[in-house]
Amino acid sequence: ATEGRWPPTPQRIVHDVRQVIPEDGIVALDNGMYKIWFARNYRTLLANSLLLDNALATMGAGLATAMTAARLYPNKEVVAVCGDGGFMMNVQDLETAKRLGLDNLTVVVLNDDTYGFIAWHQDEQGQERTAVDVTNPDFVSLAESFGLSGRRIGPDDNLDNMLKTAVGSGELNLIEVPIDQTRNAELK
């Protein structure tokens, strides 16, 4: 959970999010391989502080869930953790979040340029990877075009420091984080 590998592993991302989110903060997950790592490793301190769509596994649900939580609980910090594929399904909701003034919301986009969960299933079934690669926009520029503060973690950056800057800033934020999915094979 604390290894310094680049790009960071899901376990490191879970660790860093937990270190920064206040005890009463809310984390809303989209659907992807990282959701499994969060579900297994994110230590909740209060009921309803980790929200995930487990029954339907609906890609794109994370941002909407986080926006709803941010609106219902304006005095709590809310973080949406979304994969790049799921985030792109509802990216237009950034306009709504900005218009509604959801300044207690930070969106973390985990970028591997792949529909990672689908790729993992194809790998597990011994199939050739098919139709899982995506070409993403510049997420920071996209966020800024909606009026958000956008950041991208690089090899010399520290995710928990970047999260500390965003969470509690009183601004709607987006942080793009490359993710190393190589340890997903451990999830059998």
Contacts in CASP RR format, 6 or more apart in sequence:
PFRMAT RR
TARGET T0000
AUTHOR 0000-0000-0000
METHOD contacts of the structure
MODEL  1
ATEGRWPPTPQRIVHDVRQVIPEDGIVALDNGMYKIWFARNYRTLLANSL
LLDNALATMGAGLATAMTAARLYPNKEVVAVCGDGGFMMNVQDLETAKRL
GLDNLTVVVLNDDTYGFIAWHQDEQGQERTAVDVTNPDFVSLAESFGLSG
RRIGPDDNLDNMLKTAVGSGELNLIEVPIDQTRNAELK
1 11 0 8 1.000
1 12 0 8 1.000
1 14 0 8 1.000
1 15 0 8 1.000
1 41 0 8 1.000
2 12 0 8 1.000
2 15 0 8 1.000
3 9 0 8 1.000
3 11 0 8 1.000
3 12 0 8 1.000
4 12 0 8 1.000
5 12 0 8 1.000
5 180 0 8 1.000
6 154 0 8 1.000
6 155 0 8 1.000
6 178 0 8 1.000
6 180 0 8 1.000
7 177 0 8 1.000
7 178 0 8 1.000
7 179 0 8 1.000
7 180 0 8 1.000
8 16 0 8 1.000
8 153 0 8 1.000
8 159 0 8 1.000
8 177 0 8 1.000
8 178 0 8 1.000
8 179 0 8 1.000
8 180 0 8 1.000
9 179 0 8 1.000
9 180 0 8 1.000
9 182 0 8 1.000
9 183 0 8 1.000
10 33 0 8 1.000
10 34 0 8 1.000
10 37 0 8 1.000
10 38 0 8 1.000
10 110 0 8 1.000
10 179 0 8 1.000
10 180 0 8 1.000
10 181 0 8 1.000
10 183 0 8 1.000
10 184 0 8 1.000
11 37 0 8 1.000
11 41 0 8 1.000
11 183 0 8 1.000
12 159 0 8 1.000
13 34 0 8 1.000
13 37 0 8 1.000
13 81 0 8 1.000
13 108 0 8 1.000
13 110 0 8 1.000
13 159 0 8 1.000
13 177 0 8 1.000
13 179 0 8 1.000
14 34 0 8 1.000
14 37 0 8 1.000
14 38 0 8 1.000
14 41 0 8 1.000
14 42 0 8 1.000
15 41 0 8 1.000
16 159 0 8 1.000
16 160 0 8 1.000
16 163 0 8 1.000
17 27 0 8 1.000
17 38 0 8 1.000
17 42 0 8 1.000
17 79 0 8 1.000
17 81 0 8 1.000
17 108 0 8 1.000
17 163 0 8 1.000
18 42 0 8 1.000
18 43 0 8 1.000
19 160 0 8 1.000
20 160 0 8 1.000
20 163 0 8 1.000
20 164 0 8 1.000
20 167 0 8 1.000
21 27 0 8 1.000
21 77 0 8 1.000
21 79 0 8 1.000
21 167 0 8 1.000
22 76 0 8 1.000
22 77 0 8 1.000
22 167 0 8 1.000
23 45 0 8 1.000
23 46 0 8 1.000
23 49 0 8 1.000
24 45 0 8 1.000
24 46 0 8 1.000
24 49 0 8 1.000
24 76 0 8 1.000
25 46 0 8 1.000
25 49 0 8 1.000
25 76 0 8 1.000
25 77 0 8 1.000
25 78 0 8 1.000
25 79 0 8 1.000
26 48 0 8 1.000
26 49 0 8 1.000
26 50 0 8 1.000
26 51 0 8 1.000
26 66 0 8 1.000
26 69 0 8 1.000
26 70 0 8 1.000
26 73 0 8 1.000
26 76 0 8 1.000
26 77 0 8 1.000
26 78 0 8 1.000
26 79 0 8 1.000
27 38 0 8 1.000
27 42 0 8 1.000
27 49 0 8 1.000
27 50 0 8 1.000
27 51 0 8 1.000
27 78 0 8 1.000
27 79 0 8 1.000
27 81 0 8 1.000
28 51 0 8 1.000
28 52 0 8 1.000
28 62 0 8 1.000
28 63 0 8 1.000
28 65 0 8 1.000
28 66 0 8 1.000
28 69 0 8 1.000
28 78 0 8 1.000
28 79 0 8 1.000
28 80 0 8 1.000
28 81 0 8 1.000
29 35 0 8 1.000
29 38 0 8 1.000
29 39 0 8 1.000
29 50 0 8 1.000
29 51 0 8 1.000
29 52 0 8 1.000
29 53 0 8 1.000
29 62 0 8 1.000
29 65 0 8 1.000
29 80 0 8 1.000
29 81 0 8 1.000
29 82 0 8 1.000
30 59 0 8 1.000
30 60 0 8 1.000
30 61 0 8 1.000
30 62 0 8 1.000
30 63 0 8 1.000
30 80 0 8 1.000
30 81 0 8 1.000
30 82 0 8 1.000
30 83 0 8 1.000
30 86 0 8 1.000
30 87 0 8 1.000
31 52 0 8 1.000
31 53 0 8 1.000
31 57 0 8 1.000
31 58 0 8 1.000
31 59 0 8 1.000
31 60 0 8 1.000
31 61 0 8 1.000
31 62 0 8 1.000
31 86 0 8 1.000
31 117 0 8 1.000
32 59 0 8 1.000
32 83 0 8 1.000
32 86 0 8 1.000
32 116 0 8 1.000
32 117 0 8 1.000
33 116 0 8 1.000
33 117 0 8 1.000
33 120 0 8 1.000
33 181 0 8 1.000
33 184 0 8 1.000
33 187 0 8 1.000
34 81 0 8 1.000
34 83 0 8 1.000
34 110 0 8 1.000
34 179 0 8 1.000
35 52 0 8 1.000
36 187 0 8 1.000
37 187 0 8 1.000
38 50 0 8 1.000
38 52 0 8 1.000
38 81 0 8 1.000
39 50 0 8 1.000
39 52 0 8 1.000
39 54 0 8 1.000
42 50 0 8 1.000
44 50 0 8 1.000
51 62 0 8 1.000
51 65 0 8 1.000
51 66 0 8 1.000
51 69 0 8 1.000
53 61 0 8 1.000
53 62 0 8 1.000
53 65 0 8 1.000
59 85 0 8 1.000
59 86 0 8 1.000
59 89 0 8 1.000
60 82 0 8 1.000
60 85 0 8 1.000
60 86 0 8 1.000
60 87 0 8 1.000
60 89 0 8 1.000
60 90 0 8 1.000
62 80 0 8 1.000
62 81 0 8 1.000
62 82 0 8 1.000
62 86 0 8 1.000
62 90 0 8 1.000
63 80 0 8 1.000
63 82 0 8 1.000
63 87 0 8 1.000
63 90 0 8 1.000
63 93 0 8 1.000
63 94 0 8 1.000
63 97 0 8 1.000
63 107 0 8 1.000
64 90 0 8 1.000
64 93 0 8 1.000
65 80 0 8 1.000
66 78 0 8 1.000
66 79 0 8 1.000
66 80 0 8 1.000
66 105 0 8 1.000
66 107 0 8 1.000
67 80 0 8 1.000
67 93 0 8 1.000
67 96 0 8 1.000
67 97 0 8 1.000
67 100 0 8 1.000
67 102 0 8 1.000
67 105 0 8 1.000
69 76 0 8 1.000
69 78 0 8 1.000
70 76 0 8 1.000
70 78 0 8 1.000
70 97 0 8 1.000
70 102 0 8 1.000
70 104 0 8 1.000
70 105 0 8 1.000
71 100 0 8 1.000
71 102 0 8 1.000
73 104 0 8 1.000
74 104 0 8 1.000
75 104 0 8 1.000
76 104 0 8 1.000
77 104 0 8 1.000
77 106 0 8 1.000
77 167 0 8 1.000
77 168 0 8 1.000
78 102 0 8 1.000
78 104 0 8 1.000
78 105 0 8 1.000
78 106 0 8 1.000
79 105 0 8 1.000
79 106 0 8 1.000
79 107 0 8 1.000
79 108 0 8 1.000
79 163 0 8 1.000
79 167 0 8 1.000
80 105 0 8 1.000
80 106 0 8 1.000
80 107 0 8 1.000
80 108 0 8 1.000
81 108 0 8 1.000
81 110 0 8 1.000
82 107 0 8 1.000
82 108 0 8 1.000
82 109 0 8 1.000
82 110 0 8 1.000
83 109 0 8 1.000
83 110 0 8 1.000
83 111 0 8 1.000
83 112 0 8 1.000
84 109 0 8 1.000
84 110 0 8 1.000
84 111 0 8 1.000
84 112 0 8 1.000
84 113 0 8 1.000
84 114 0 8 1.000
84 134 0 8 1.000
84 136 0 8 1.000
84 139 0 8 1.000
85 115 0 8 1.000
85 134 0 8 1.000
85 136 0 8 1.000
87 107 0 8 1.000
87 109 0 8 1.000
87 139 0 8 1.000
88 134 0 8 1.000
88 136 0 8 1.000
91 142 0 8 1.000
94 107 0 8 1.000
94 142 0 8 1.000
94 143 0 8 1.000
94 146 0 8 1.000
94 148 0 8 1.000
94 172 0 8 1.000
94 174 0 8 1.000
95 146 0 8 1.000
97 105 0 8 1.000
97 148 0 8 1.000
97 172 0 8 1.000
98 146 0 8 1.000
98 147 0 8 1.000
98 148 0 8 1.000
98 172 0 8 1.000
101 172 0 8 1.000
102 172 0 8 1.000
103 170 0 8 1.000
103 171 0 8 1.000
103 172 0 8 1.000
104 168 0 8 1.000
104 170 0 8 1.000
105 172 0 8 1.000
105 173 0 8 1.000
106 163 0 8 1.000
106 166 0 8 1.000
106 167 0 8 1.000
106 172 0 8 1.000
106 173 0 8 1.000
106 174 0 8 1.000
106 175 0 8 1.000
107 143 0 8 1.000
107 148 0 8 1.000
107 172 0 8 1.000
107 173 0 8 1.000
107 174 0 8 1.000
107 175 0 8 1.000
108 163 0 8 1.000
108 174 0 8 1.000
108 175 0 8 1.000
108 177 0 8 1.000
109 139 0 8 1.000
109 174 0 8 1.000
109 175 0 8 1.000
109 176 0 8 1.000
109 177 0 8 1.000
110 177 0 8 1.000
110 178 0 8 1.000
110 179 0 8 1.000
111 136 0 8 1.000
111 139 0 8 1.000
111 176 0 8 1.000
111 177 0 8 1.000
111 178 0 8 1.000
111 179 0 8 1.000
112 178 0 8 1.000
112 179 0 8 1.000
112 181 0 8 1.000
113 133 0 8 1.000
113 134 0 8 1.000
113 135 0 8 1.000
113 136 0 8 1.000
114 132 0 8 1.000
114 133 0 8 1.000
114 134 0 8 1.000
114 181 0 8 1.000
115 131 0 8 1.000
115 132 0 8 1.000
115 134 0 8 1.000
116 132 0 8 1.000
116 181 0 8 1.000
116 184 0 8 1.000
118 132 0 8 1.000
119 129 0 8 1.000
119 132 0 8 1.000
119 181 0 8 1.000
120 181 0 8 1.000
120 184 0 8 1.000
120 187 0 8 1.000
122 128 0 8 1.000
122 129 0 8 1.000
122 130 0 8 1.000
122 132 0 8 1.000
123 129 0 8 1.000
123 185 0 8 1.000
124 188 0 8 1.000
139 150 0 8 1.000
139 152 0 8 1.000
139 174 0 8 1.000
139 176 0 8 1.000
140 150 0 8 1.000
140 151 0 8 1.000
140 152 0 8 1.000
140 174 0 8 1.000
140 176 0 8 1.000
143 149 0 8 1.000
143 150 0 8 1.000
143 173 0 8 1.000
143 174 0 8 1.000
144 150 0 8 1.000
147 172 0 8 1.000
148 171 0 8 1.000
148 172 0 8 1.000
148 173 0 8 1.000
148 174 0 8 1.000
149 166 0 8 1.000
149 169 0 8 1.000
149 171 0 8 1.000
149 172 0 8 1.000
149 173 0 8 1.000
149 174 0 8 1.000
150 173 0 8 1.000
150 174 0 8 1.000
150 175 0 8 1.000
150 176 0 8 1.000
151 162 0 8 1.000
151 165 0 8 1.000
151 166 0 8 1.000
151 173 0 8 1.000
151 174 0 8 1.000
151 175 0 8 1.000
151 176 0 8 1.000
152 175 0 8 1.000
152 176 0 8 1.000
152 177 0 8 1.000
153 159 0 8 1.000
153 162 0 8 1.000
153 175 0 8 1.000
153 176 0 8 1.000
153 177 0 8 1.000
153 178 0 8 1.000
154 178 0 8 1.000
159 175 0 8 1.000
159 177 0 8 1.000
162 175 0 8 1.000
163 175 0 8 1.000
166 173 0 8 1.000
166 175 0 8 1.000
167 173 0 8 1.000
END
